[in-house]
């Protein structure tokens, strides 16, 4: 009946209703950072083991922005690539490298002390969150109600 999608919409035949947004954050385990150092600038990531999210538009390119500065793009050779942000988060928590994922994936591991956010003065991109469904015609009340609920929930929990 519907799908929730983060990032660009991929299917032109579906209705995409924006219901929120999420920021990407960059993290590594405290043990990894103790061994390899904490990158002070995004360009320093080139010397680190960075993980690529396979479904990203450009999996091996991360962009950063800091107030008053030009956009900073970092290309890297991914040691590990996966299509699951949770897997990449767990690999980072195990001390194998640096990951970048939506805050709702990484923040719980940061709160547990398993990951540490890095480059926090550099903003990661904000990604839109969409509810996608086949048509506005004959949209069921259950789908409409769920989409409205998700938009409200996201506005309160991920402002």
C-alpha positions as CSV (number, residue, x, y, z in Angstrom):
1,X,0.0,0.0,0.0
2,X,2.9,2.4,0.7
3,X,6.6,2.7,1.2
4,X,8.7,5.0,3.3
5,X,11.8,6.2,1.4
6,X,14.7,8.4,2.6
7,X,16.5,10.4,-0.1
8,X,15.6,10.9,-3.7
9,X,12.4,9.4,-5.1
10,X,13.2,6.7,-7.5
11,X,9.9,5.8,-9.3
12,X,8.1,8.4,-11.4
13,X,4.8,6.4,-11.3
14,X,4.4,6.8,-7.6
15,X,3.1,9.7,-5.5
16,X,5.8,11.0,-3.2
17,X,4.6,13.0,-0.2
18,X,7.3,14.6,1.9
19,X,6.7,13.8,5.6
20,X,10.0,14.8,7.2
21,X,13.7,14.9,6.9
22,X,16.8,13.5,8.6
23,X,20.4,14.5,8.8
24,X,23.4,12.3,8.1
25,X,26.0,12.1,10.9
26,X,29.5,10.7,10.7
27,X,30.7,8.3,13.5
28,X,33.4,5.9,14.5
29,X,34.0,3.9,17.7
30,X,36.1,5.4,20.4
31,X,38.6,2.5,20.0
32,X,39.0,3.2,16.2
33,X,39.5,6.9,16.9
34,X,42.1,6.1,19.6
35,X,44.1,4.0,17.1
36,X,43.8,6.2,14.1
37,X,43.1,9.7,15.4
38,X,40.0,11.9,15.2
39,X,39.7,13.6,11.7
40,X,39.7,17.4,12.3
41,X,38.6,18.2,8.7
42,X,36.5,16.2,6.2
43,X,39.5,15.9,3.8
44,X,41.3,13.9,6.5
45,X,38.7,11.1,5.9
46,X,40.7,10.1,2.8
47,X,43.2,8.5,5.1
48,X,40.6,6.4,7.0
49,X,38.6,3.3,6.5
50,X,35.2,4.7,5.4
51,X,32.2,2.6,4.8
52,X,30.0,3.2,1.7
53,X,26.2,2.8,1.7
54,X,25.5,0.9,-1.5
55,X,22.2,2.6,-2.3
56,X,23.5,6.1,-2.0
57,X,23.5,8.1,-5.2
58,X,27.3,8.3,-5.0
59,X,28.3,5.7,-2.5
60,X,32.0,6.8,-2.3
61,X,31.3,10.6,-2.0
62,X,30.4,12.4,1.2
63,X,29.6,16.1,1.2
64,X,30.0,18.5,4.2
65,X,29.1,22.1,4.8
66,X,30.2,24.5,7.5
67,X,28.8,28.0,8.0
68,X,30.6,30.5,5.9
69,X,32.6,27.9,3.9
70,X,32.3,26.3,0.5
71,X,30.9,22.8,0.2
72,X,33.5,20.2,0.9
73,X,33.4,16.9,-1.0
74,X,35.4,13.9,0.0
75,X,35.8,10.9,-2.3
76,X,37.1,7.7,-0.7
77,X,37.9,4.1,-1.6
78,X,35.4,2.1,0.5
79,X,36.9,-0.8,2.4
80,X,33.4,-2.1,3.1
81,X,30.1,-1.4,1.2
82,X,26.7,-2.6,2.3
83,X,23.0,-1.8,1.5
84,X,22.1,-1.7,5.2
85,X,22.9,1.2,7.4
86,X,22.5,-0.8,10.6
87,X,25.2,-3.3,9.5
88,X,27.6,-0.4,8.7
89,X,26.8,1.1,12.1
90,X,27.7,-2.2,13.8
91,X,30.9,-2.5,11.9
92,X,31.9,1.0,12.9
93,X,31.0,0.2,16.5
94,X,33.2,-2.9,16.3
95,X,36.1,-0.5,15.5
96,X,36.5,-1.3,11.8
97,X,36.1,2.2,10.4
98,X,34.0,5.3,9.9
99,X,30.4,5.3,8.8
100,X,27.9,7.9,7.8
101,X,24.2,7.3,8.2
102,X,20.9,8.9,9.3
103,X,20.9,10.1,12.9
104,X,18.2,7.7,13.9
105,X,20.5,4.8,13.1
106,X,23.6,6.1,14.7
107,X,22.3,8.2,17.7
108,X,21.4,5.1,19.8
109,X,24.9,3.8,19.5
110,X,26.4,7.2,20.3
111,X,24.1,7.3,23.5
112,X,25.5,3.9,24.5
113,X,29.1,5.0,24.0
114,X,29.7,2.5,21.2
115,X,30.1,5.3,18.6
116,X,31.4,8.8,18.8
117,X,30.1,11.5,16.4
118,X,33.0,13.2,14.5
119,X,33.2,16.4,12.4
120,X,30.2,17.7,14.4
121,X,30.9,21.3,13.3
122,X,30.4,20.2,9.7
123,X,26.8,19.7,8.6
124,X,25.9,16.5,6.7
125,X,23.2,16.7,4.1
126,X,19.6,16.7,5.1
127,X,17.7,14.0,3.4
128,X,14.0,14.1,2.7
129,X,11.7,11.4,4.0
130,X,8.8,10.4,1.7
131,X,5.7,8.3,2.0
132,X,5.2,6.8,-1.5
133,X,2.1,5.2,-2.8
134,X,0.6,4.3,-6.2
135,X,-2.1,6.9,-6.6
136,X,-4.0,9.7,-4.9
137,X,-7.2,8.2,-6.5
138,X,-8.8,5.8,-4.1
139,X,-6.2,6.2,-1.4
140,X,-7.5,4.2,1.5
141,X,-8.3,5.9,4.8
142,X,-5.8,3.6,6.6
143,X,-3.0,4.8,4.3
144,X,-3.9,8.4,4.6
145,X,-4.2,8.1,8.4
146,X,-0.9,6.3,8.7
147,X,0.9,8.9,6.5
148,X,-0.6,11.7,8.6
149,X,0.5,9.9,11.8
150,X,4.1,9.4,10.5
151,X,4.3,13.1,9.4
152,X,3.2,14.2,12.9
153,X,5.5,11.7,14.7
154,X,8.5,12.7,12.6
155,X,7.9,16.4,13.3
156,X,8.0,15.7,17.0
157,X,10.9,13.2,17.1
158,X,13.1,14.3,14.3
159,X,12.5,18.1,14.0
